[in-house]
Amino acid sequence: MATIDQAPGAAVTASRTREAGPRASGRVPLYLLLVLLSLFFLFPVVFMLVSSLKPDDQIFQDLGSGAAFLPVGELSLDNYAGVFDRVPAIRFLLNSVFVTVVTVLLGLFVNSLAGFALSRMEWRGRKLILALVIATLIIPFETVALPMVYWVAKLPWLEFEGLRPVIEQGWLNSYQVQILPFVANAFSIFLFAQYFGSIPRSLDEAARVDGCGWFRIYRKVVVPLSGPVFATVAILTFLPVWNSYLWPLMVVQEESKRPVMIGVQYFNQLTPAWGETMAYSTLITIPVLVVFLSFQRAFVRSIAASGVKG
Amino acid sequence: MTARPGTSPGRSRTHARAIERRSAWAFVTPALFLLMLFLGVPALLALGLSFTNARLISPNAPEFTGLENYVRAFTSDPVFLRSLLNTFYFAAVVVPVQAGLGLALALLVNQRIRGVNIFRTVFFLPVVTSMVVVSILWTFMYQEDGLINSMLSRMTGGLVEGTAWLQQPSTAMPAIIILSVWQGVGFHMVIWLAGLQTIPAELYEAATVDGAGAWQRFRNVTWPGLRPTLVFVLVTITIAAFGLFVQIDVMTRGGPLDSTTTIIFHAVRKGFREQEVGYGAALSLIFFVLVLIVSLIQRRLTRENT
């Protein structure tokens, strides 16, 4: 099993020494191929960005030439203004940001704590629980999605009307229905347990001699040494929650709680204006692209880490 | 907790054990509780509901109907059979194409050349773009008067007249396959790259000393070393392909003429949109059995090799 804490940069350097680079004569066709492939992977995204700045008639006029990919002609932010006029797009963005941030933070805490107990503490039942958690990895979300709609529609929730607590029935159209089902994650627990297991146990013993309780050992000894695995789990949680579609499609009908992906799809169905649809799509893609480009290494390492599954 | 003065070492050790046990349970309980609530219960519910005629919102309690839902799926629901067929068609093309292209890209960007990191980033970019956005974008490009047709016409000097790709039963699924591979291949390129880097450098050196050419090195060193990665890549693509939903829901809603309806799309249509959650649960379980079969095959393949 590959170690997950390996920096991709280090691995790359290792591989560089093993295979000799192609000879200079072979490089031109190689670069040509790489550039062609890049065009294939980039053209839809560039087309989206550029079209979001053009009025519809110009988008169609430019289709036949390279102008489709260039910010030329009549450029403006009118499409973006149009989106904000038509739907509460900011509200949807804030909903998604809130749901994503809370899910990631709660997930990091709950799963790392479980991973800690499962890898660094001695207790009866540890192996059984670990095996059970890993066994649940085989259940795909799509299998439980429909029954879960039926289930969350019946769950109670405590609301406050002023100061008076009221028990409400049903979680549909709420934030918690978008957050709580995705907090505990068997794969995250597994990644934490694996990483924590690789930290020397003698550190815990030393802390215990000093009179530390287990939670202090978790917080003061293990967490500070585990930056990479926290980054990995954060990224592996962030992407699917931000991009989630099937689940909110079924459990969030109200506009006030709607996340961005549902928002853009409704917008797409209701609006014939492609420029505005491209503006909306750009708007919800940019945050992820910014996060990705700033944390590229961690992203790639996270994806590679998911390869140890199974 | 350390031994307190005045207690025997034996007692304090038992005491410490008890504290360790209690703390451990306190640490795993939140995660276990949530997993039970949002995975355990729904999984059991899926099984239970699949033997009933439960509706999503109904004043009547569900009635036990035995295997009726399963019989219905395979004997009197032609759209479900079509969905199975479409899903297999999608998987049969996407799995080899995406795995193969992913490996080719990984080999390309695993070379010692300048700027290779930029190409890696570019190939990976679609992976972080949401499938909803990708689907909307490609729907626009696939229109009869859209970008794809203008480009085709221009590149061939007007020889190729495109069609409305998503409106033809024969072209809708291939069109969806293309964008799915475009979006997902970068993910598997990264997995392949990680696999390539597990192969010890000495093996390549030894092969080179023995006078092996590039192809022989690939055939005898790289490829055998990639066996575990291969199994993982094939299984993850297959399971993801079986779950095909977003592209269908956004782009075609199963049409035209049911040519793109899939297992999960049909399960959601029946179980959610038409509120027949009992039947939807049965379809979800059929999907689960398919995934289980693929996973069991994976386990066998991995065992044989270790």
Interface residues (C-beta under 8 A of the other chain):
Chain A: A2 A11 V12 A14 S15 R16 T17 R18 E19 A20 G21 P22 R27 L30 Y31 L33 L34 L37 S38 F40 F41 L42 P44 V45 F47 M48 F60 L63 G64 S65 A68 V110 N111 L113 A114 F116 A117 L118 M121 E122 W123 R124 R126 I129 V133 T136 I138 I139 P140 E142 T143 V144 A145 L146 P147 M148 V149 Y150 W151 A153 L180 P181 F182 V183 A184 A186 I189 R208 V209 G211 G213 W214 F215 Y218 L239 W242 N243 Y245 L246 L249 M250 M261 V264 Q265 N268 W274 T277 M278 S281 I284 T285 V288 L289 F292 L293 Q296 F299 V300 I303 A304 S306 G307 K309 G310
Chain B: M1 T2 A16 R17 I19 E20 R21 S23 A24 W25 F27 V28 P30 A31 L32 F33 L34 L35 L37 F38 L39 G40 V41 P42 A43 L45 A46 L49 A54 L56 I57 L105 L108 V109 N110 Q111 R112 I113 F119 R120 T121 V122 F123 F124 L125 P126 V127 V128 T129 S130 M131 V132 V133 V134 I136 L137 W138 T139 F140 M141 D145 G146 L147 S150 S153 R154 W182 G186 F187 V190 I191 L193 A194 G195 L196 Q197 T198 I199 A201 Y204 E205 T229 F232 V235 I239 G243 F245 V246 D249 V250 I264 A267 V268 G271 F272 V277 G280 A281 S284 L285 F287 F288 V291 L292 S295 Q298 T302
